[in-house]
Amino acid sequence: MPTAIQHAADERASAAVRVAVKELDGAIKQLRNAVQGGTSNPDVEAALRRAMDAVEQAKPLIDALPDSKKKFGLLMFLQEHLERFQEATNGLGTSSQS
């Protein structure tokens, strides 16, 4: 039974990370569209909120994983997408100052 419980925890954490990455990528796309004038602020704000909510939901599921290798792998994957998101938001700030 513990193996089944661990597998379920792994699946929940992996699914949450996939959702978070999808939302982060969507928010990046919305930010880029906004810079080009193709997206309204409410759309961008909604995408940002969904992305941050998804990341916040994924974090405790990752932290609860007993396997440190799986935990590290999921954290690194999520971190890579968070860095891309940060670059996009930084780019948004610098492009508005030009």
Steps between C-alpha positions, in 0.01 A plus 500: 500500500773758573628459141153581365479805724844619390409445134180704545699781665750493212218519246327789678825696524590431137154601382511819704839591352369435148205732568730766646736482202207522258367806682845663516550445128153643434578806712826552310306490174245748636780733611662488158165567332442794733835650404397474135162654581293188443375421850302705749617557856220289655610205284860542609405542864284188489782299340748622762262415782434150362872438461585610854209304646614187316857542626375548856288185472793297369753600767351311798443190288865503396616565856298200623682254272711253696738431209758779498604428139144537373452808714819656364410415140155655524635808677767553234246459219267750664789736577603504133154618399486751785827648373354532149196667653724740694692585183172575323382726780837674513487547124156655534635759743798592285297522179258748656789723602641524145 
